[in-house]
Amino acid sequence: MESGKSRVGFDAFHSFGNFSGASETPSGEVELDIEDLKKPIKGTLTAPVASLRTGKAGRDKDLRRALDGERHPEIRYRIDKVEARSRR
C-alpha cells in the first residue's frame, strides 16, 4: 500500500444508530499473480485503532475505548481468499 494514497473503511450497526468510519493510514501487502488472477490471492491489512475516524470526536473516543485501543493498538486482517462476484 502506498502511504497517503490508501484508505480502509467500515460500516457499524448499533442499536443507538448505524455509522461509518475510516482510517487514512492503513498498511499491508497483497500477493497475486497479475498474469493469472485465477491463482490464489493473499495478503495482510493493518489499521491503527487510533486512526479510526467516524466524523464525531466523542464517538471516535468511545470506539477506541470499546476496541481497547490502548492494549490492542492495531486491527489486523489476513486475506486468505478473494472471490469474484458478477456485477449487474
TORMAR-421830 format. One record per residue (C-alpha): x, y, z. Coordinates in steps of 0.25 Angstrom, whole numbers, plus 5000, padded with zeros to 4 digits. Each point is the difference from the previous one (the first is absolute). Example, Ala and Ser with C-alpha at 12.3 -4.5 7.8 and 13.67 -1.06 7.14 Angstrom:
! residues 2
<east 5049 | north 4982 | up 5031>
<east 5006 | north 5014 | up 4998>
! end
This chain:
! residues 88
<east 5000 | north 5000 | up 5000>
<east 5005 | north 5014 | up 4997>
<east 5000 | north 5009 | up 5012>
<east 4991 | north 5012 | up 4998>
<east 4992 | north 4993 | up 4989>
<east 4993 | north 4989 | up 5007>
<east 4987 | north 5000 | up 5008>
<east 4993 | north 4989 | up 5008>
<east 4985 | north 5002 | up 5004>
<east 4990 | north 4993 | up 5008>
<east 4985 | north 5000 | up 5003>
<east 4995 | north 4998 | up 5014>
<east 4986 | north 4996 | up 5004>
<east 4996 | north 5004 | up 5014>
<east 4987 | north 5001 | up 5008>
<east 5002 | north 5015 | up 5002>
<east 5003 | north 5002 | up 4985>
<east 5008 | north 4995 | up 4989>
<east 5012 | north 5007 | up 4996>
<east 5012 | north 4999 | up 4990>
<east 5015 | north 5003 | up 5002>
<east 5014 | north 4999 | up 4994>
<east 5015 | north 5000 | up 5002>
<east 5008 | north 5008 | up 4991>
<east 5013 | north 4993 | up 5004>
<east 4998 | north 4985 | up 4998>
<east 5012 | north 4992 | up 4996>
<east 5002 | north 4986 | up 4994>
<east 5003 | north 4992 | up 4988>
<east 4993 | north 4991 | up 4990>
<east 5006 | north 4988 | up 4993>
<east 4995 | north 4997 | up 4986>
<east 5003 | north 4995 | up 4986>
<east 4997 | north 5012 | up 4991>
<east 5001 | north 4991 | up 4988>
<east 4990 | north 4990 | up 5006>
<east 4990 | north 5006 | up 5009>
<east 4993 | north 4986 | up 5002>
<east 5012 | north 4996 | up 5008>
<east 4999 | north 5002 | up 5015>
<east 5000 | north 5014 | up 5006>
<east 5005 | north 5002 | up 5014>
<east 5005 | north 5011 | up 5009>
<east 4999 | north 5009 | up 5013>
<east 4994 | north 5013 | up 5003>
<east 5002 | north 5008 | up 5013>
<east 4993 | north 5012 | up 5005>
<east 5004 | north 5007 | up 5013>
<east 4989 | north 5001 | up 5009>
<east 5004 | north 5015 | up 5004>
<east 4998 | north 5004 | up 4985>
<east 4985 | north 4996 | up 4999>
<east 4991 | north 5012 | up 4997>
<east 4985 | north 5000 | up 5000>
<east 4998 | north 5015 | up 4999>
<east 4996 | north 5002 | up 5014>
<east 5011 | north 5001 | up 5010>
<east 4992 | north 4995 | up 5012>
<east 4996 | north 4987 | up 4992>
<east 5015 | north 4999 | up 4996>
<east 5004 | north 5000 | up 5014>
<east 4990 | north 4990 | up 5004>
<east 5003 | north 4991 | up 4989>
<east 5015 | north 5000 | up 5004>
<east 4996 | north 4996 | up 5014>
<east 4990 | north 4989 | up 4995>
<east 5012 | north 4994 | up 4992>
<east 5009 | north 5001 | up 5012>
<east 5010 | north 5008 | up 4991>
<east 5010 | north 5002 | up 5011>
<east 5002 | north 4985 | up 5001>
<east 4997 | north 4997 | up 4986>
<east 5005 | north 5011 | up 4991>
<east 4998 | north 4994 | up 4987>
<east 4989 | north 4993 | up 4992>
<east 5006 | north 4989 | up 4991>
<east 4994 | north 4992 | up 4989>
<east 5005 | north 4988 | up 4993>
<east 4995 | north 4998 | up 4986>
<east 5000 | north 4986 | up 4997>
<east 4991 | north 5000 | up 4988>
<east 4993 | north 5009 | up 4990>
<east 4987 | north 4996 | up 4993>
<east 4995 | north 5007 | up 4987>
<east 4986 | north 5004 | up 4999>
<east 4993 | north 5005 | up 4988>
<east 4995 | north 5014 | up 4998>
<east 4986 | north 5002 | up 4995>
! end
